[in-house]
Amino acid sequence: MTFRPLAAAVALALPAVATAQDVPRLGAVVVTATRTAQSPYDVPAAIDSVPTPPDGTLDVNLSERLQSIPGVTARDRQNYAQDTQISIRGFGARSTFGIRGIRLYTDGIPATMPDGQGQVTHFNLDSAERVEVLRGPFSALYGNASGGVIQLFTADGTEPPTYRVGVAGGSNGNLRVSANARGVEGPVDYNVDVTHFRTDGYRDHSAARRESGNAKLGWTIDDDTKLTLVLNAVDIPDAQDPLGLTRAQYRADPRQVAAVARTFDTRKSADQQQAGVIWDQRIDASNSLRVMAYYGQRSVTQYLSIPVATQVSQPGNAGGVVDLANAYGGGDARWTWRDTLAGKPFELAAGVAYDNQHQHRQGDENFVGTALGVRGALRRDEIDRVFNVDEYAQATWRVADDWTLMGGVRHSDVRFRSTDRYIAPGNPDDSGTVRYTATTPVGGVLWRAAPWAHVYANWGRGFETPTFSELGYRADRGAGLAFNLKPSHSNNMEVGLKLQPAETLSAGVAVFRADSDDELAVATNLGGRTTYQNIARSRRQGIEASFDDEVARDLHLVASYTRLLASFRSPFLTCVSAGCRAPDTPVAAGTRIPGVPRGLGYAAIKYGGERGWQATLDANAVGATPVNDLGTEAAPGYALFGLGAGYVFDHGPWRVNTFGRLDNLADRHVIGSVIVNDGNGRYYEPAPGRTFLVGVDVTWR
């Protein structure tokens, strides 16, 4: 992959500057970077907004919406017992389940727990208006695990009301059925959606079903006051887990399943309900107040493939069945002041956030007698609690017509407490507490070099605590959780150029670097029991580029490219041999961080307007991805092509969107995602070969 085609395209577009208007189009509006509505063109940070109308895709996985954003690696794992695999500029790549290192939000409500562990299974794309992605230093203003921020926004109700039913299905038994209603009734607007999805899975033992619902209700009390209620629920019963494959297994048959997955019937069930309320109050022309509160419950039961002998003989083993009962909630109160300072526009936002997670964690044996994959005797029982109290402030000041300054600071106080309720011979009391605090300042500047060119630079400090899963076991095998682990701190720098040389053309380039101290890495991985250690120094640096242009009427070109080098900068020891109980194998400084591809590329050309024929040709390219800390194995890089076509009928109150897609046109066998540092060497999760999808969305206005 190379940057030259994109650079050439931008260069060819620059002559259009002579005819461009003095003030370019606003385009999308974002709020994640500044907490108030801004054009991303005027924000001194790397931020993208992706609209999410139904567009001829399966519309089930968040990865479908993030492909065009540079710096973001989003992989559909073809495994609904795990979550979508997402990393931003290499942060979050070590996660083997869920999403870590990135802050996640829906309508301002956290989808990341206070310990930094997040998930997006309840993100409802069918009712969404847009997804915003913030990369770089300013994400630190969102607190713990802020290598980046992803926020989904549900659309408001519409006038006149619209009702939509959609069906899409295709290869591997994929089926999505959805229904959406949005409208306005007096002072109340609503957007209600229900979605059913099921799949047989590309690989054996990977069938899944997901039922989800989302509702957003807004009540305009008066001209200055609005109350918004957000409700969502998701149910995933017994999603089968095919586990990863070794390189030899993948080459022999990419659709096969690891034998132990069938032996222990590996699977996961998850059930979540959540409610949030947001109060927006304009106090006067300059002052406003926003108060948010939320509460939710999430239960997870997962059957793992821990061998019986390991469960019986290994002291302190927590068994092969994980049972989590979570209650969580919190709130955020923010005051915003907009006026002038020294005669120039000035905006200040200050607030306090509180988040709390109360988890009852149990572990059971996954056998009873000779029967495997069934729930047996209790091996772990503890109450885990983590909460944070954060204060933050950020300001934006347009000090001159051509210059804007933006800065902020956040103080985070994150506290963990574990109460062990299972104490037995060989399993001592693991109770304990730990507290992590950090102050993370950020600052940036934007220079309007010309109406069509904005230059920006920023710097910030970020931090990331271990999650409760990473604290679960001590590397020295002593009593208590791994409260000796330290949080990772990072220095983040970014310089970028944003271009809008024509009404329909935008492009951008960003160069970034993040140096981290005390990066977390695997110490040991034995019998399903993973322990972690701190690595002195690591670095992530690279370049991102994007291009978006309506090259002709109804013909739209989108492209992005990322070059990223993520590496450990300090040597350390890790475990690689079977039965290793203490790190004994050296990892050299300069070794690449696993899970991070060196290059990412995306391009799509789309034809079509509001009605009539639609067509899309797109390409995704991913570089080779190391899978372990030693760098001895890697998933090969690949390039995949997709083709979509459809026809939109729009007559009177009816709009019918018919569509079809072919993905992986060349029917290539590739590794779609990886399981970093898997203790059994099953690093690889294959992606499907050529697949098809057909569907129809019917809207009545």
C-alpha positions as CSV (number, residue, x, y, z in Angstrom):
1,M,0.0,0.0,0.0
2,T,1.2,3.5,-0.7
3,F,0.2,7.1,-0.1
4,R,1.0,8.3,-3.6
5,P,-2.5,7.8,-5.2
6,L,-4.2,9.7,-2.4
7,A,-1.6,12.5,-2.5
8,A,-2.0,12.7,-6.3
9,A,-5.8,12.9,-6.0
10,V,-5.5,15.8,-3.5
11,A,-3.0,17.6,-5.7
12,L,-5.3,17.3,-8.7
13,A,-8.1,18.8,-6.7
14,L,-6.2,21.9,-5.5
15,P,-6.8,24.0,-8.6
16,A,-10.4,24.1,-7.6
17,V,-9.3,26.4,-4.8
18,A,-9.5,29.3,-7.2
19,T,-13.2,28.9,-7.5
20,A,-13.9,27.8,-3.9
21,Q,-16.1,30.0,-1.7
22,D,-14.4,31.9,1.1
23,V,-16.3,29.9,3.6
24,P,-16.4,26.1,2.9
25,R,-19.4,24.0,3.6
26,L,-19.9,22.9,7.2
27,G,-20.5,19.3,6.3
28,A,-21.0,17.0,9.3
29,V,-21.4,18.3,12.8
30,V,-19.6,16.6,15.7
31,V,-19.8,17.0,19.5
32,T,-17.4,14.4,20.8
33,A,-14.2,16.5,20.7
34,T,-15.6,19.8,22.1
35,R,-18.8,18.6,23.8
36,T,-20.8,21.2,21.8
37,A,-21.8,21.2,18.2
38,Q,-18.9,22.0,15.9
39,S,-17.8,21.4,12.3
40,P,-15.0,18.9,12.3
41,Y,-13.2,21.1,9.9
42,D,-12.8,23.7,12.7
43,V,-11.7,21.3,15.5
44,P,-7.9,21.0,16.2
45,A,-8.2,17.2,16.4
46,A,-8.6,14.1,14.3
47,I,-12.4,13.4,14.4
48,D,-14.7,11.8,11.8
49,S,-18.5,11.6,11.7
50,V,-20.0,8.7,9.7
51,P,-23.7,8.8,8.8
52,T,-25.6,5.6,9.4
53,P,-28.7,5.4,7.2
54,P,-29.6,2.0,5.9
55,D,-27.3,1.6,2.9
56,G,-27.5,-2.0,1.6
57,T,-25.4,-3.7,4.3
58,L,-26.2,-6.3,7.0
59,D,-26.3,-3.3,9.5
60,V,-25.5,-5.5,12.5
61,N,-21.9,-5.0,13.4
62,L,-20.2,-1.6,14.2
63,S,-17.3,-2.7,12.1
64,E,-19.5,-2.2,9.0
65,R,-19.5,1.6,9.7
66,L,-15.9,2.2,10.6
67,Q,-14.0,0.9,7.6
68,S,-13.5,4.3,6.0
69,I,-12.0,6.0,9.0
70,P,-8.2,6.1,9.1
71,G,-6.4,4.9,12.2
72,V,-9.2,2.5,13.1
73,T,-8.9,-1.3,12.9
74,A,-12.4,-2.8,13.2
75,R,-12.7,-6.5,12.6
76,D,-15.9,-8.7,12.4
77,R,-14.6,-11.8,14.2
78,Q,-17.4,-14.1,12.8
79,N,-17.8,-15.0,16.5
80,Y,-20.7,-13.6,18.3
81,A,-19.6,-15.1,21.6
82,Q,-17.0,-12.4,21.5
83,D,-17.4,-8.7,20.6
84,T,-16.3,-6.8,17.6
85,Q,-12.5,-6.3,17.6
86,I,-11.7,-2.6,17.5
87,S,-8.4,-0.6,18.1
88,I,-7.5,3.0,17.4
89,R,-3.9,3.8,16.5
90,G,-2.9,0.5,18.1
91,F,-4.7,1.2,21.4
92,G,-6.9,-1.7,22.4
93,A,-5.2,-4.2,20.2
94,R,-4.3,-6.6,23.1
95,S,-8.0,-7.3,23.9
96,T,-8.9,-10.9,23.4
97,F,-12.6,-10.2,24.2
98,G,-14.6,-7.1,24.5
99,I,-13.1,-3.7,23.8
100,R,-10.3,-2.1,25.9
101,G,-8.2,1.0,25.6
102,I,-11.1,2.9,23.9
103,R,-14.0,4.9,25.4
104,L,-17.4,3.9,24.1
105,Y,-20.7,5.9,24.3
106,T,-24.3,5.8,23.1
107,D,-26.0,9.2,23.2
108,G,-23.5,10.3,25.8
109,I,-24.1,7.3,28.0
110,P,-20.9,5.2,28.7
111,A,-20.7,1.8,27.2
112,T,-17.2,1.4,28.9
113,M,-17.1,0.4,32.5
114,P,-15.0,2.4,35.0
115,D,-12.2,-0.2,34.7
116,G,-11.9,0.4,31.0
117,Q,-13.6,-2.7,29.7
118,G,-16.3,-2.0,27.1
119,Q,-18.6,-3.7,24.6
120,V,-20.8,-2.6,21.7
121,T,-23.4,-5.4,21.4
122,H,-26.2,-3.0,22.3
123,F,-25.2,-0.4,19.7
124,N,-28.3,-0.3,17.5
125,L,-27.3,0.8,14.0
126,D,-30.8,0.7,12.6
127,S,-32.0,3.6,14.7
128,A,-28.7,5.6,14.6
129,E,-28.0,8.9,12.9
130,R,-24.2,8.9,13.0
131,V,-21.1,7.5,14.6
132,E,-18.3,9.8,15.7
133,V,-14.7,8.7,16.2
134,L,-12.2,10.9,18.0
135,R,-8.5,9.9,17.7
136,G,-5.5,11.3,19.4
137,P,-4.7,13.4,22.5
138,F,-8.1,15.0,23.1
139,S,-9.7,11.6,23.8
140,A,-7.9,11.8,27.2
141,L,-10.6,14.3,28.3
142,Y,-12.9,11.2,28.5
143,G,-10.8,9.6,31.2
144,N,-9.6,6.0,31.8
145,A,-8.7,3.9,28.7
146,S,-8.9,6.8,26.3
147,G,-6.8,5.8,23.4
148,G,-9.7,7.0,21.4
149,V,-13.5,7.6,21.6
150,I,-16.3,6.1,19.6
151,Q,-19.8,7.5,20.1
152,L,-23.1,6.4,18.5
153,F,-25.9,8.9,18.3
154,T,-29.6,7.8,17.9
155,A,-31.5,9.9,15.4
156,D,-34.3,12.2,16.7
157,G,-37.9,11.7,15.7
158,T,-38.9,13.1,12.3
159,E,-41.8,15.2,11.0
160,P,-43.7,13.8,9.2
161,P,-43.5,10.4,11.0
162,T,-41.7,7.5,9.2
163,Y,-42.1,3.8,9.6
164,R,-39.6,1.4,8.2
165,V,-39.3,-2.4,7.9
166,G,-36.2,-4.1,6.7
167,V,-35.1,-7.6,5.8
168,A,-31.7,-8.8,4.7
169,G,-30.2,-12.2,4.4
170,G,-27.5,-14.2,2.7
171,S,-24.6,-16.6,3.0
172,N,-24.0,-18.6,6.2
173,G,-27.6,-18.3,7.3
174,N,-27.3,-14.6,8.0
175,L,-30.7,-13.0,8.6
176,R,-31.6,-9.5,9.9
177,V,-35.2,-8.3,10.4
178,S,-35.8,-4.8,11.8
179,A,-38.6,-2.4,12.4
180,N,-38.3,1.3,13.1
181,A,-40.7,4.1,13.9
182,R,-39.8,7.7,14.4
183,G,-42.0,10.8,14.6
184,V,-43.2,13.8,16.5
185,E,-46.3,14.1,18.6
186,G,-46.7,17.6,20.1
187,P,-43.7,18.3,22.4
188,V,-42.5,14.6,22.2
189,D,-40.3,13.1,19.5
190,Y,-39.6,9.4,19.4
191,N,-37.4,6.8,17.7
192,V,-38.2,3.2,18.5
193,D,-36.4,0.2,16.9
194,V,-36.4,-3.6,17.3
195,T,-33.9,-5.8,15.5
196,H,-33.6,-9.6,15.2
197,F,-30.4,-11.2,13.9
198,R,-29.4,-14.8,13.5
199,T,-26.6,-16.7,11.8
200,D,-25.4,-20.2,11.3
201,G,-21.9,-18.9,11.2
202,Y,-19.1,-19.3,8.6
203,R,-17.3,-21.8,10.7
204,D,-18.6,-24.9,12.4
205,H,-19.9,-24.3,15.9
206,S,-20.5,-20.5,15.4
207,A,-24.3,-20.1,15.3
208,A,-25.7,-17.2,17.2
209,R,-28.9,-15.1,17.7
210,R,-29.3,-11.6,18.9
211,E,-32.5,-9.7,19.9
212,S,-32.1,-6.0,20.4
213,G,-34.2,-3.0,21.0
214,N,-33.6,0.8,21.3
215,A,-35.8,3.7,22.1
216,K,-35.1,7.4,22.3
217,L,-37.8,9.7,23.6
218,G,-37.4,13.5,23.7
219,W,-39.7,15.9,25.5
220,T,-39.4,19.6,24.7
221,I,-40.7,21.1,27.9
222,D,-40.2,24.7,26.7
223,D,-37.9,26.7,24.5
224,D,-35.0,26.3,27.0
225,T,-35.6,22.8,28.4
226,K,-35.5,19.3,27.0
227,L,-35.7,15.9,28.6
228,T,-34.4,12.8,26.7
229,L,-34.9,9.2,27.7
230,V,-32.8,6.5,26.1
231,L,-33.7,2.8,26.7
232,N,-32.0,-0.2,25.1
233,A,-31.8,-4.0,25.6
234,V,-30.0,-6.9,24.1
235,D,-30.3,-10.6,24.5
236,I,-27.7,-13.1,23.1
237,P,-28.6,-16.6,24.2
238,D,-26.0,-19.4,23.8
239,A,-23.8,-17.9,21.1
240,Q,-21.5,-20.7,20.0
241,D,-17.7,-20.0,20.3
242,P,-15.6,-21.8,17.7
243,L,-12.3,-20.6,19.3
244,G,-9.3,-19.8,17.2
245,L,-7.2,-22.0,14.9
246,T,-3.5,-22.8,14.7
247,R,-1.8,-22.0,11.5
248,A,-1.8,-25.7,10.5
249,Q,-5.6,-26.0,11.2
250,Y,-6.3,-22.9,9.3
251,R,-4.4,-24.1,6.2
252,A,-6.1,-27.6,6.4
253,D,-9.7,-26.2,6.7
254,P,-10.5,-22.6,7.6
255,R,-14.1,-23.5,8.4
256,Q,-13.2,-26.1,11.0
257,V,-13.5,-25.7,14.8
258,A,-11.0,-26.5,17.5
259,A,-11.9,-29.9,18.8
260,V,-12.1,-28.7,22.4
261,A,-14.9,-26.3,21.4
262,R,-17.1,-29.2,20.6
263,T,-15.9,-31.2,23.6
264,F,-16.8,-28.5,26.1
265,D,-19.6,-26.9,24.0
266,T,-17.9,-23.5,24.3
267,R,-20.6,-20.8,24.2
268,K,-21.7,-17.5,25.8
269,S,-25.0,-16.0,26.8
270,A,-25.4,-12.2,27.5
271,D,-28.4,-10.2,28.6
272,Q,-28.4,-6.5,29.2
273,Q,-31.0,-3.8,29.9
274,Q,-30.1,-0.1,30.3
275,A,-31.8,3.2,30.8
276,G,-30.5,6.8,30.7
277,V,-32.0,10.2,31.1
278,I,-30.5,13.5,29.9
279,W,-31.7,17.0,31.0
280,D,-30.6,19.9,28.8
281,Q,-31.3,23.3,30.3
282,R,-30.5,26.7,28.7
283,I,-30.1,29.1,31.6
284,D,-29.6,32.3,29.6
285,A,-27.9,33.4,26.4
286,S,-24.5,32.4,27.7
287,N,-25.0,29.6,30.2
288,S,-26.4,26.1,29.8
289,L,-26.5,22.9,31.9
290,R,-26.6,19.3,31.0
291,V,-27.2,16.5,33.5
292,M,-27.1,12.8,32.6
293,A,-27.8,9.7,34.7
294,Y,-27.9,6.1,33.7
295,Y,-28.4,2.6,35.2
296,G,-28.1,-0.9,33.7
297,Q,-27.8,-4.6,34.4
298,R,-25.8,-7.1,32.4
299,S,-25.4,-10.8,33.0
300,V,-22.9,-13.0,31.2
301,T,-22.5,-16.8,31.3
302,Q,-19.6,-18.3,29.3
303,Y,-18.4,-21.9,29.0
304,L,-14.7,-22.2,28.3
305,S,-12.5,-25.0,27.1
306,I,-10.4,-25.4,30.3
307,P,-9.2,-29.1,30.5
308,V,-10.6,-31.1,33.5
309,A,-7.2,-32.0,34.7
310,T,-6.2,-28.3,34.8
311,Q,-9.3,-27.4,36.8
312,V,-8.7,-30.2,39.3
313,S,-4.9,-30.0,39.7
314,Q,-4.1,-26.3,39.3
315,P,-4.3,-24.4,42.6
316,G,-6.6,-21.4,42.5
317,N,-8.1,-22.3,39.1
318,A,-11.5,-20.6,38.7
319,G,-13.0,-23.4,36.7
320,G,-14.3,-23.4,33.1
321,V,-17.6,-21.5,33.5
322,V,-17.6,-17.8,34.0
323,D,-20.8,-16.3,35.6
324,L,-20.9,-12.5,35.8
325,A,-23.8,-10.5,37.2
326,N,-23.3,-6.7,36.8
327,A,-25.2,-3.7,38.0
328,Y,-23.8,-0.4,36.9
329,G,-24.7,3.2,36.7
330,G,-23.5,6.8,37.1
331,G,-24.0,10.3,35.9
332,D,-22.4,13.4,34.5
333,A,-23.2,17.0,35.2
334,R,-21.8,19.7,32.8
335,W,-22.0,23.4,32.8
336,T,-21.2,25.3,29.5
337,W,-20.5,29.0,29.2
338,R,-20.4,30.7,25.7
339,D,-19.5,34.4,25.4
340,T,-16.5,36.4,24.5
341,L,-13.1,36.8,26.2
342,A,-11.0,39.8,25.2
343,G,-13.6,40.5,22.6
344,K,-13.2,37.0,21.0
345,P,-15.6,34.0,21.0
346,F,-14.9,31.8,24.0
347,E,-16.5,28.6,25.2
348,L,-15.9,26.8,28.5
349,A,-17.3,23.4,29.6
350,A,-16.7,22.0,33.1
351,G,-18.2,19.0,34.8
352,V,-18.0,16.0,37.1
353,A,-18.6,12.4,36.2
354,Y,-19.3,9.4,38.4
355,D,-19.4,5.8,37.2
356,N,-19.9,2.7,39.3
357,Q,-19.8,-1.1,38.6
358,H,-20.8,-3.8,41.0
359,Q,-20.0,-7.3,39.8
360,H,-20.8,-10.6,41.3
361,R,-18.2,-12.9,39.7
362,Q,-18.5,-16.7,40.0
363,G,-16.5,-19.5,38.4
364,D,-17.6,-23.1,38.2
365,E,-16.2,-26.3,36.9
366,N,-17.3,-27.1,33.3
367,F,-17.9,-30.8,34.0
368,V,-20.0,-33.0,36.2
369,G,-18.5,-36.5,36.5
370,T,-17.7,-37.6,33.0
371,A,-20.1,-35.1,31.4
372,L,-18.3,-32.1,29.9
373,G,-19.5,-28.7,29.0
374,V,-22.0,-28.6,31.9
375,R,-21.9,-26.5,35.0
376,G,-20.3,-28.2,38.0
377,A,-18.9,-27.3,41.4
378,L,-18.1,-23.8,42.4
379,R,-14.5,-22.7,42.2
380,R,-14.6,-18.9,42.5
381,D,-17.0,-16.5,44.2
382,E,-16.2,-12.8,44.7
383,I,-17.8,-9.3,44.8
384,D,-15.9,-6.8,42.6
385,R,-16.5,-3.1,42.7
386,V,-14.9,-0.4,40.7
387,F,-15.9,3.3,40.6
388,N,-14.5,6.5,39.4
389,V,-15.0,10.2,40.2
390,D,-13.6,12.5,37.6
391,E,-13.6,16.3,37.3
392,Y,-12.9,17.9,33.9
393,A,-12.8,21.2,32.1
394,Q,-12.1,22.3,28.6
395,A,-12.1,25.6,26.7
396,T,-12.2,26.8,23.1
397,W,-11.1,30.3,22.3
398,R,-11.0,31.8,18.9
399,V,-8.2,34.3,19.7
400,A,-8.1,35.7,16.1
401,D,-10.0,35.2,12.9
402,D,-7.4,32.6,11.8
403,W,-6.5,31.1,15.1
404,T,-8.3,28.9,17.6
405,L,-6.9,27.5,20.9
406,M,-8.4,24.5,22.6
407,G,-7.3,23.0,25.9
408,G,-8.5,21.0,28.9
409,V,-7.7,18.9,31.9
410,R,-9.3,15.9,33.6
411,H,-8.6,14.4,37.0
412,S,-9.5,10.8,37.3
413,D,-9.8,8.8,40.6
414,V,-10.5,5.1,39.9
415,R,-10.9,2.7,42.8
416,F,-11.0,-1.1,42.8
417,R,-12.2,-3.4,45.6
418,S,-12.6,-7.1,45.6
419,T,-14.2,-9.2,48.3
420,D,-13.3,-12.9,48.1
421,R,-16.2,-15.2,49.2
422,Y,-14.5,-18.5,48.2
423,I,-11.7,-19.4,50.5
424,A,-10.4,-23.0,50.5
425,P,-7.2,-25.1,50.7
426,G,-5.0,-23.9,47.8
427,N,-7.2,-20.9,47.3
428,P,-6.4,-18.2,49.9
429,D,-8.3,-15.0,50.5
430,D,-7.8,-12.8,47.4
431,S,-9.6,-9.7,48.8
432,G,-8.0,-6.4,48.3
433,T,-8.2,-2.8,47.2
434,V,-6.3,-0.5,44.9
435,R,-6.6,3.1,43.8
436,Y,-5.3,4.8,40.6
437,T,-5.3,8.5,40.1
438,A,-4.2,10.6,37.2
439,T,-4.4,14.2,35.9
440,T,-4.5,14.4,32.1
441,P,-3.9,17.8,30.4
442,V,-4.4,18.4,26.7
443,G,-3.9,21.4,24.4
444,G,-4.3,22.2,20.7
445,V,-4.1,25.0,18.2
446,L,-5.9,25.4,14.8
447,W,-4.5,27.8,12.1
448,R,-6.8,28.7,9.3
449,A,-4.1,29.1,6.7
450,A,-6.7,29.6,4.0
451,P,-10.4,29.1,3.7
452,W,-9.6,25.8,2.1
453,A,-6.8,24.7,4.4
454,H,-6.6,24.3,8.2
455,V,-3.5,23.2,10.0
456,Y,-3.6,21.9,13.6
457,A,-1.4,20.5,16.3
458,N,-2.1,19.1,19.7
459,W,-0.5,17.3,22.7
460,G,-1.9,15.5,25.7
461,R,-1.4,12.9,28.4
462,G,-3.5,9.8,28.7
463,F,-3.7,6.9,31.1
464,E,-5.2,3.4,31.2
465,T,-5.8,1.2,34.3
466,P,-5.8,-2.6,34.2
467,T,-9.3,-4.0,33.9
468,F,-10.7,-6.4,36.5
469,S,-10.0,-9.3,34.0
470,E,-6.4,-8.3,33.9
471,L,-6.2,-8.0,37.7
472,G,-7.7,-11.5,38.1
473,Y,-4.5,-13.4,38.7
474,R,-1.0,-12.5,40.0
475,A,2.1,-13.3,38.0
476,D,3.9,-14.5,41.1
477,R,0.9,-16.9,41.9
478,G,0.6,-15.4,45.3
479,A,-2.6,-14.6,47.2
480,G,-4.8,-11.7,46.1
481,L,-5.5,-10.1,42.8
482,A,-2.8,-8.4,40.8
483,F,-3.1,-5.1,42.5
484,N,0.6,-4.6,42.0
485,L,0.0,-3.7,38.3
486,K,0.4,-0.1,37.5
487,P,-1.7,2.0,35.1
488,S,-0.2,2.9,31.7
489,H,0.6,6.6,31.0
490,S,1.1,8.0,27.5
491,N,2.3,11.2,25.9
492,N,0.4,11.8,22.7
493,M,1.3,14.3,19.9
494,E,-0.4,15.0,16.6
495,V,0.0,17.4,13.7
496,G,-2.5,17.5,10.9
497,L,-3.8,19.2,7.8
498,K,-7.5,19.5,6.8
499,L,-8.4,20.5,3.3
500,Q,-11.7,21.6,1.7
501,P,-10.6,23.0,-1.7
502,A,-14.1,22.6,-3.2
503,E,-17.7,22.4,-2.1
504,T,-17.9,18.6,-2.3
505,L,-14.2,17.8,-1.7
506,S,-12.5,17.2,1.7
507,A,-9.2,15.5,2.5
508,G,-6.9,15.3,5.5
509,V,-3.5,14.1,6.7
510,A,-2.4,13.5,10.3
511,V,1.0,12.5,11.7
512,F,0.9,11.1,15.2
513,R,3.0,9.6,18.0
514,A,2.2,8.1,21.4
515,D,4.9,7.1,23.9
516,S,3.6,4.9,26.7
517,D,5.1,4.0,30.1
518,D,4.1,0.8,31.9
519,E,2.3,-0.8,28.9
520,L,0.5,-4.0,29.9
521,A,1.7,-7.2,28.3
522,V,1.2,-10.9,29.0
523,A,3.5,-12.4,31.7
524,T,2.1,-16.0,31.7
525,N,-0.7,-17.9,30.0
526,L,-1.4,-21.3,31.4
527,G,-4.6,-23.4,31.6
528,G,-6.9,-20.5,30.8
529,R,-5.2,-18.4,33.5
530,T,-3.5,-15.3,32.0
531,T,-1.4,-12.9,34.1
532,Y,0.0,-9.5,33.1
533,Q,3.0,-7.4,33.7
534,N,4.1,-3.8,33.1
535,I,6.5,-3.0,30.2
536,A,8.7,0.1,30.7
537,R,8.2,1.8,27.4
538,S,6.2,1.3,24.1
539,R,5.5,3.5,21.1
540,R,2.8,4.0,18.5
541,Q,3.5,6.3,15.6
542,G,2.3,6.7,12.0
543,I,0.4,8.7,9.4
544,E,-3.3,8.8,8.4
545,A,-4.8,10.2,5.2
546,S,-8.4,10.5,4.0
547,F,-10.1,11.7,0.9
548,D,-13.8,12.3,0.2
549,D,-15.1,13.8,-3.0
550,E,-18.2,13.9,-5.2
551,V,-16.2,13.5,-8.4
552,A,-19.3,13.8,-10.6
553,R,-23.0,14.0,-10.2
554,D,-24.2,11.0,-8.1
555,L,-20.6,9.6,-8.2
556,H,-18.8,9.6,-4.8
557,L,-15.2,8.6,-4.0
558,V,-14.0,7.8,-0.5
559,A,-10.5,6.6,0.4
560,S,-8.3,6.3,3.5
561,Y,-4.9,5.0,4.4
562,T,-3.0,4.4,7.6
563,R,0.6,3.6,8.2
564,L,1.2,2.5,11.8
565,L,4.3,1.2,13.6
566,A,3.6,0.0,17.1
567,S,6.5,-1.5,19.1
568,F,7.8,-2.3,22.5
569,R,10.7,0.1,23.2
570,S,12.0,-1.9,26.2
571,P,13.1,-5.5,26.4
572,F,11.2,-7.9,28.8
573,L,10.6,-11.6,29.5
574,T,7.5,-13.6,28.7
575,C,6.3,-17.2,28.7
576,V,6.0,-19.3,25.5
577,S,6.6,-22.9,26.5
578,A,3.8,-25.2,27.7
579,G,3.7,-25.3,31.4
580,C,5.7,-22.1,31.8
581,R,5.1,-20.7,35.3
582,A,7.3,-17.6,35.2
583,P,8.5,-15.4,32.3
584,D,11.7,-16.8,30.9
585,T,11.9,-15.9,27.2
586,P,13.3,-12.5,26.2
587,V,11.4,-10.1,23.9
588,A,13.8,-7.7,22.2
589,A,13.2,-3.9,22.2
590,G,11.8,-2.9,18.9
591,T,9.5,-6.0,18.6
592,R,6.1,-5.0,17.1
593,I,3.1,-4.9,19.5
594,P,0.8,-7.9,18.5
595,G,-2.6,-7.3,17.0
596,V,-1.6,-4.1,15.2
597,P,-1.2,-4.2,11.3
598,R,1.4,-2.0,9.8
599,G,-0.9,-0.8,7.1
600,L,-4.6,-0.3,6.5
601,G,-6.3,1.0,3.3
602,Y,-9.9,1.5,2.2
603,A,-11.4,2.8,-1.0
604,A,-14.9,2.9,-2.4
605,I,-16.7,4.5,-5.3
606,K,-20.4,4.9,-5.0
607,Y,-23.0,5.7,-7.6
608,G,-26.5,6.8,-7.0
609,G,-28.8,9.6,-5.8
610,E,-32.0,9.7,-3.7
611,R,-33.7,7.3,-6.1
612,G,-33.0,5.0,-9.0
613,W,-30.0,2.8,-9.5
614,Q,-27.3,2.5,-6.8
615,A,-23.9,0.8,-7.1
616,T,-20.8,0.5,-4.9
617,L,-17.4,-1.0,-5.5
618,D,-15.1,-1.1,-2.5
619,A,-11.7,-2.5,-1.4
620,N,-10.2,-3.2,2.0
621,A,-6.5,-3.9,2.5
622,V,-4.8,-4.9,5.8
623,G,-1.1,-5.5,6.3
624,A,0.5,-8.5,8.1
625,T,-0.5,-8.6,11.8
626,P,1.8,-10.1,14.5
627,V,-0.1,-12.3,16.9
628,N,2.3,-12.8,19.9
629,D,4.7,-10.7,21.9
630,L,7.7,-12.5,20.4
631,G,6.7,-11.6,16.9
632,T,7.4,-15.2,15.7
633,E,4.0,-15.6,14.0
634,A,1.8,-13.2,12.0
635,A,-1.5,-13.3,10.1
636,P,-0.7,-12.5,6.4
637,G,-2.0,-9.3,4.9
638,Y,-4.7,-9.3,2.3
639,A,-6.9,-7.1,0.0
640,L,-10.6,-7.9,-0.4
641,F,-13.1,-6.4,-2.9
642,G,-16.8,-6.0,-2.6
643,L,-19.6,-5.1,-5.0
644,G,-23.1,-3.8,-4.2
645,A,-26.0,-2.8,-6.4
646,G,-29.7,-1.9,-5.9
647,Y,-32.6,0.2,-7.0
648,V,-34.6,2.7,-4.9
649,F,-38.3,3.3,-5.7
650,D,-39.6,6.5,-4.3
651,H,-43.2,7.4,-5.0
652,G,-45.6,9.3,-2.8
653,P,-45.4,8.2,0.8
654,W,-43.5,5.0,-0.1
655,R,-39.8,4.5,-0.5
656,V,-38.5,1.0,-1.3
657,N,-34.8,0.3,-1.2
658,T,-33.8,-3.0,-2.8
659,F,-30.1,-4.1,-2.6
660,G,-27.6,-6.9,-3.0
661,R,-24.0,-7.4,-2.2
662,L,-21.1,-9.7,-3.0
663,D,-18.2,-9.6,-0.7
664,N,-14.7,-11.1,-1.1
665,L,-15.2,-11.2,-4.9
666,A,-12.0,-13.2,-5.5
667,D,-13.1,-15.8,-2.9
668,R,-9.8,-15.5,-1.0
669,H,-9.1,-17.4,2.2
670,V,-7.9,-14.8,4.7
671,I,-7.5,-14.4,8.5
672,G,-10.0,-11.8,9.4
673,S,-9.0,-11.3,13.0
674,V,-6.5,-12.6,15.6
675,I,-6.5,-13.7,19.2
676,V,-3.4,-12.0,20.7
677,N,-1.1,-14.2,22.7
678,D,-3.4,-17.2,22.8
679,G,-1.9,-19.8,25.2
680,N,-2.6,-22.7,22.9
681,G,-1.3,-21.1,19.7
682,R,-4.8,-20.8,18.3
683,Y,-4.3,-17.2,17.2
684,Y,-6.3,-17.2,13.9
685,E,-10.0,-16.5,13.2
686,P,-10.7,-17.0,9.5
687,A,-12.9,-14.7,7.5
688,P,-15.5,-16.1,5.0
689,G,-14.8,-16.6,1.4
690,R,-17.2,-15.1,-1.2
691,T,-20.5,-14.3,0.3
692,F,-23.8,-12.7,-0.9
693,L,-26.4,-10.5,0.8
694,V,-29.8,-9.4,-0.5
695,G,-32.4,-7.3,1.2
696,V,-35.1,-4.7,1.1
697,D,-36.0,-1.7,3.3
698,V,-39.6,-0.4,3.0
699,T,-40.3,3.1,4.4
700,W,-43.7,4.7,4.7
701,R,-43.8,8.5,5.4
